[in-house]
């Protein structure tokens, strides 16, 4: 993300971070720590559900961005999962897509191996990773939309990150309220974002039995969809 920001020539990019109070000290100095911290998490709202994780709520992230007093004027929001890496020309390609007339879109990432010849890939191997083809991935983990859509047109309710269907619901709401939306899948965009490995940590513990937090998020997603007639 840092390298893509430095590479950007077609737009002004600011990377904002919404963090819990106890995590604010680890935010890099070249990223803007939003003045309003995150408060609730799956640990506070579902203390007895497994797995025991403190996952943030998608709506809280957006609310922190929109309500904090230390943001600069912006026209578009780019939301990516924290484990998604960007090609160095990512922001310029986003600017090109906006210039082509898209006011909302989702970009699928490609999956890269976690190691090459038995040696784990790290941040020192970015040039190698940029040139790897990778494999197609069907999930949604990068969404771009016009600033004015939130919160006037949609809210994300109690959907939290880390478990489906937060990505698909988020994408569908942006599509519903955008004038010219497109879902750029891996073969369309070829190389815009990537992820090392495909662990799918949210996957069911037992075949046919969802993890408790997964089940809760499915309910939350249905509630949000129902609110917007989906």
C-alpha positions in Angstrom: 0.0 0.0 0.0 2.8 2.4 0.8 4.6 1.7 -2.5 1.4 2.1 -4.4 0.8 5.5 -2.7 4.3 6.6 -3.6 3.8 5.4 -7.2 0.5 7.3 -7.7 0.6 10.1 -10.3 -3.0 10.5 -11.2 -4.7 11.2 -7.9 -4.0 12.3 -4.3 -4.1 9.3 -2.1 -4.4 9.4 1.7 -4.3 6.1 3.7 -6.4 6.3 6.8 -6.4 3.9 9.7 -9.2 3.2 12.1 -7.8 1.5 15.2 -8.8 0.4 18.7 -7.4 2.5 21.5 -4.9 -0.2 22.5 -3.6 -0.6 19.0 -3.1 3.0 18.0 0.5 3.1 18.9 1.4 0.6 16.1 0.0 2.7 13.3 2.8 3.7 10.9 3.7 7.4 10.9 3.1 7.8 7.1 -0.6 6.7 7.6 -3.3 9.0 9.1 -4.7 7.6 12.4 -8.3 8.6 12.5 -9.2 10.7 15.5 -12.2 8.6 16.4 -11.1 5.1 17.7 -12.9 1.9 17.2 -14.8 0.7 20.3 -17.0 -2.4 19.7 -15.7 -5.7 18.4 -16.9 -9.3 18.1 -15.2 -9.9 21.4 -17.3 -7.3 23.2 -20.6 -8.1 21.3 -20.3 -11.9 21.2 -18.1 -12.8 24.2 -19.3 -16.4 24.3 -19.1 -17.1 20.5 -16.2 -18.9 18.9 -13.6 -18.3 17.6 -12.6 -15.8 20.3 -11.5 -12.9 18.2 -11.8 -9.1 18.4 -13.0 -8.4 14.8 -14.1 -4.8 13.8 -17.4 -3.9 12.4 -17.4 -2.6 8.8 -19.8 0.3 9.5 -17.6 1.4 12.4 -14.6 1.7 10.1 -16.6 3.9 7.7 -18.1 6.0 10.5 -14.7 6.6 12.0 -13.5 7.9 8.5 -16.5 10.1 8.0 -16.8 11.5 11.5 -13.1 12.1 12.4 -11.9 15.6 12.5 -8.5 15.0 10.9 -9.4 13.9 7.4 -8.8 15.8 4.2 -11.5 16.4 1.6 -12.0 13.3 -0.5 -14.2 12.1 -3.4 -13.9 8.3 -3.3 -13.4 5.7 -0.7 -11.2 2.6 -1.4 -11.9 -0.2 1.1 -9.6 -3.1 1.1 -9.2 -6.0 3.6 -6.0 -5.6 5.7 -4.3 -8.6 4.2 -4.7 -7.5 0.6 -1.6 -6.2 -1.2 -1.7 -3.7 -4.0 0.2 -3.6 -7.3 2.4 -0.5 -7.4 0.1 1.1 -10.1 -3.1 0.3 -8.3 -4.2 3.8 -7.5 -3.4 5.0 -11.0 -5.5 2.2 -12.4 -8.4 3.1 -10.1 -8.1 6.7 -11.3 -8.3 5.5 -14.9 -11.4 3.4 -14.1 -13.1 6.4 -12.5 -12.1 8.5 -15.5 -13.8 5.9 -17.8 -17.1 6.6 -16.0 -17.3 4.0 -13.2 -18.6 5.5 -10.0 -18.5 2.3 -8.0 -16.7 -1.0 -8.5 -15.2 -4.0 -6.8 -11.8 -5.6 -7.7 -11.1 -9.2 -7.1 -7.6 -10.2 -6.0 -5.4 -13.0 -7.3 -3.9 -15.6 -5.0 -0.2 -16.1 -4.9 1.8 -18.9 -3.2 3.2 -18.2 0.3 6.6 -19.4 -0.7 8.8 -20.1 -3.7 11.2 -23.0 -3.7 10.5 -23.5 0.0 11.4 -19.9 0.8 8.6 -17.7 2.3 7.7 -14.6 0.4 8.1 -11.3 2.3 7.9 -7.6 1.7 11.3 -7.7 0.2 10.0 -9.8 -2.7 7.4 -7.3 -4.0 8.9 -7.0 -7.5 8.7 -10.8 -7.8 5.1 -10.9 -6.6 4.0 -8.0 -8.9 5.0 -10.2 -11.8 3.5 -13.5 -10.7 0.3 -14.6 -12.4 -1.3 -16.3 -9.4 -4.7 -17.9 -9.3 -8.2 -16.6 -9.7 -10.2 -15.8 -6.5 -13.9 -15.3 -6.3 -14.3 -13.4 -3.1 -14.7 -9.6 -2.7 -12.1 -7.8 -0.7 -11.6 -4.4 -2.5 -14.4 -2.0 -3.0 -14.4 1.6 -4.4 -17.3 4.0 -4.2 -18.2 7.7 -4.2 -18.0 9.4 -0.9 -21.6 10.6 -1.0 -23.1 7.1 -0.9 -22.3 6.6 2.8 -24.2 7.1 5.0 -26.9 8.7 2.9 -27.6 5.6 0.8 -26.5 2.7 2.8 -25.2 1.5 6.2 -23.6 -1.9 7.0 -25.4 -2.6 10.2 -23.8 -5.2 12.4 -21.7 -6.9 9.7 -18.1 -7.5 10.9 -14.9 -8.3 9.1 -13.3 -11.7 8.9 -16.3 -13.8 8.0 -18.6 -13.9 5.0 -20.9 -12.3 3.8 -19.5 -8.9 4.6 -17.7 -8.5 1.3 -20.6 -9.6 -0.9 -23.2 -7.5 1.0 -20.9 -4.4 0.9 -20.3 -4.9 -2.8 -24.0 -5.4 -3.6 -25.0 -2.2 -1.7 -22.5 -0.2 -3.5 -23.8 -1.6 -6.8 -27.4 -0.9 -5.8 -26.6 2.8 -5.2 -24.0 3.5 -8.0 -25.0 4.7 -11.4 -22.2 2.8 -13.3 -21.0 -0.1 -11.3 -18.7 -3.0 -12.4 -17.3 -6.0 -10.6 -13.8 -6.5 -12.0 -13.0 -10.1 -11.5 -9.5 -11.5 -11.6 -9.4 -12.2 -15.4 -10.7 -8.7 -16.1 -8.1 -6.8 -14.1 -5.3 -9.4 -14.3 -3.1 -7.6 -11.8 -4.4 -5.0 -9.4 -4.4 -6.7 -6.0 -3.1 -10.0 -4.6 -3.0 -12.1 -1.4 -0.4 -14.6 -0.2 -2.0 -18.0 0.3 -5.7 -18.9 0.6 -6.0 -20.2 4.2 -9.7 -19.3 4.5 -9.5 -19.1 8.3 -13.2 -18.4 8.4 -14.0 -21.8 6.9 -16.2 -24.2 8.8 -14.6 -26.3 11.5 -16.7 -29.3 10.6 -18.2 -30.0 7.2 -21.7 -28.5 7.1 -21.3 -26.7 10.4 -20.4 -23.0 10.4 -18.3 -21.4 13.0 -20.5 -19.5 15.5 -19.2 -16.1 14.4 -19.8 -17.1 10.8 -23.4 -17.9 11.6 -23.9 -14.6 13.4 -22.5 -12.7 10.4 -24.8 -14.5 8.0 -27.7 -13.3 10.1 -26.3 -9.8 10.2 -25.9 -9.9 6.4 -29.5 -11.0 5.9 -30.7 -8.2 8.1 -28.8 -5.6 6.1 -30.0 -7.0 2.8 -33.6 -7.0 4.0 -33.4 -3.4 5.0 -32.5 -2.5 1.4 -34.9 -4.9 -0.3 -32.3 -7.5 -1.3 
